[in-house]
Amino acid sequence: MRTIYLAATAACALSLAACASDMQSASSASAMGSPASAAAAAAAPTTATAFIAEAARSDMYEIQSSQLAQSKGSSQAVKDFAAQMIRDHTNSTQIVMAAAQQAGMNPPPPPLDARRAGMIRQLQGASGAAFDRMYLQQQLMAHQEALALHSGYAQNGDTPQLKAAAAQIAPIVQQHLTHVQGMQPS
């Protein structure tokens, strides 16, 4: 069972990496209507409730994994990046929740999904330079997913207040993605 999970996770990561590469190219060209952003939009939820839940889970993972990085990271660069992730993803949660309230919604925060909880457990079992590498690799994948989520909902979402929130958050996530890409080992 674990082998199947790991194979599925690896396949998903490869697909996301390819998608993110396309999305980064599209973002660099500032092309909201490009094929890469169209692919991201197609993969993102278009209903408010699904978007809110996925945005909350994404931010929750970012915050929890970055809190671990603050205590377990061996590199100051990783700790500094983690501190920024905690600040920015706490802020993006507040932006999404404020937009949801403006739209007359008050959803309870969802629990962390099994995949992200597993990623947290992996980080808890790592230390030193191995922790830093794992954290950065997870951050790369998480930000690729978050960029697709926010860009896609900003384009195709069903609630104007949340579309505006997603459009506000997407460039910040793109900055995080660019930053973590620069931190990856050669």
C-alpha positions in Angstrom: 0.0 0.0 0.0 2.8 2.4 0.9 4.5 1.6 -2.4 1.4 2.5 -4.3 1.0 5.7 -2.3 4.6 6.7 -3.0 4.3 5.9 -6.7 1.1 7.9 -6.9 2.7 10.8 -5.0 5.8 10.8 -7.3 3.6 10.7 -10.4 1.6 13.6 -9.0 4.7 15.6 -8.2 6.1 15.1 -11.7 2.9 16.2 -13.2 2.8 19.2 -11.0 6.4 20.1 -11.7 5.7 20.0 -15.4 2.6 22.2 -14.9 4.4 24.6 -12.6 7.2 25.0 -15.2 4.6 25.9 -17.7 2.9 28.2 -15.2 6.1 29.9 -14.3 6.8 30.6 -18.0 3.3 31.9 -18.4 3.6 34.1 -15.3 6.8 35.5 -16.5 5.1 36.6 -19.7 2.2 38.0 -17.6 -0.2 36.0 -19.6 -3.5 35.4 -17.7 -5.0 33.8 -20.8 -2.0 31.6 -21.7 -2.3 27.8 -22.2 -0.5 27.2 -18.9 -2.8 29.4 -16.9 -5.7 27.7 -18.7 -4.4 24.4 -17.5 -4.2 25.7 -14.0 -7.7 27.1 -14.2 -9.1 23.8 -15.5 -7.6 21.9 -12.5 -8.7 24.4 -9.8 -12.1 24.2 -8.0 -14.7 26.6 -9.3 -17.1 26.5 -6.4 -16.7 28.8 -3.4 -16.9 26.0 -0.8 -14.3 23.8 -2.6 -12.0 26.7 -3.1 -12.2 27.9 0.5 -11.6 24.3 1.8 -8.6 23.8 -0.4 -7.1 27.2 0.3 -7.5 26.6 4.0 -5.8 23.2 3.8 -3.0 24.6 1.7 -2.3 27.5 4.1 -2.6 25.1 7.1 0.0 22.8 5.6 2.3 25.8 4.8 2.0 27.1 8.3 2.5 23.8 10.1 5.4 22.7 7.9 7.1 26.1 8.3 6.7 26.0 12.1 8.6 22.7 11.9 11.2 24.3 9.7 11.6 27.1 12.3 12.6 24.6 14.9 14.2 21.8 12.9 15.8 23.6 9.9 19.6 23.5 9.8 20.0 26.4 7.4 19.3 30.0 8.3 18.0 30.5 4.7 15.4 27.8 5.4 14.4 29.3 8.7 14.0 32.7 7.1 11.9 31.3 4.3 9.8 29.5 6.8 9.2 32.6 8.8 8.0 34.4 5.7 5.7 31.4 4.8 4.1 31.6 8.3 3.5 35.3 7.9 2.2 35.3 4.3 0.1 32.1 4.6 -1.5 33.4 7.8 -2.3 36.5 5.9 -3.7 34.7 2.9 -6.0 32.7 5.2 -7.3 35.9 6.6 -7.9 37.3 3.1 -9.8 34.3 2.0 -11.9 34.2 5.2 -12.7 37.9 5.0 -13.8 37.4 1.4 -15.9 34.4 2.3 -17.6 36.5 5.1 -18.3 39.3 2.6 -20.0 36.7 0.4 -22.2 35.6 3.3 -20.3 32.4 4.0 -18.7 31.3 7.3 -17.3 27.9 6.7 -15.5 26.0 9.5 -11.8 25.4 8.9 -11.4 21.9 7.4 -8.9 19.4 8.8 -5.6 18.9 7.1 -6.1 16.2 4.4 -4.3 12.9 4.6 -1.7 13.7 2.0 -0.6 16.9 3.6 -0.7 15.3 7.1 1.6 12.6 5.7 4.0 15.2 4.4 4.1 16.8 7.9 4.9 13.4 9.4 7.7 12.9 6.9 9.2 16.3 8.0 8.8 15.4 11.7 11.0 12.3 11.0 13.7 14.2 9.3 16.6 16.3 10.7 19.5 18.4 9.7 20.3 18.9 6.0 17.9 16.1 5.1 15.1 18.0 6.7 16.0 21.2 4.8 16.0 19.3 1.4 12.7 17.6 2.2 11.1 20.8 3.4 12.2 22.7 0.3 11.0 20.0 -2.0 7.6 19.9 -0.3 7.4 23.7 -0.5 8.1 23.6 -4.2 5.2 21.2 -4.8 2.9 22.9 -2.3 3.4 26.3 -4.0 2.9 24.8 -7.5 -0.4 23.5 -6.2 -1.3 26.8 -4.5 -0.5 28.8 -7.6 -2.8 26.6 -9.7 -5.5 26.8 -7.1 -5.5 30.6 -6.8 -4.9 31.4 -10.4 -7.6 29.0 -11.5 -10.2 30.2 -9.1 -9.4 33.8 -9.9 -10.2 33.0 -13.6 -13.1 30.6 -13.2 -14.5 30.9 -9.7 -18.2 31.4 -8.9 -18.0 34.1 -6.2 -16.7 37.6 -7.0 -15.3 38.3 -3.6 -13.4 35.1 -3.5 -12.2 35.5 -7.1 -10.7 38.9 -6.1 -9.1 37.3 -3.0 -7.6 34.6 -5.2 -6.3 37.1 -7.7 -4.7 39.1 -4.8 -3.0 36.0 -3.4 -1.7 34.4 -6.7 1.2 36.9 -7.2 2.4 36.3 -3.7 2.3 32.6 -4.2 4.2 33.1 -7.4 6.9 35.0 -5.5 7.1 32.2 -3.0 7.5 29.6 -5.8 10.2 31.6 -7.5 12.0 32.0 -4.2 11.9 28.3 -3.3 12.9 27.3 -6.9 16.1 29.4 -6.3 16.7 27.6 -3.1 16.6 24.1 -4.6 20.0 22.2 -4.8 21.6 22.2 -8.2 
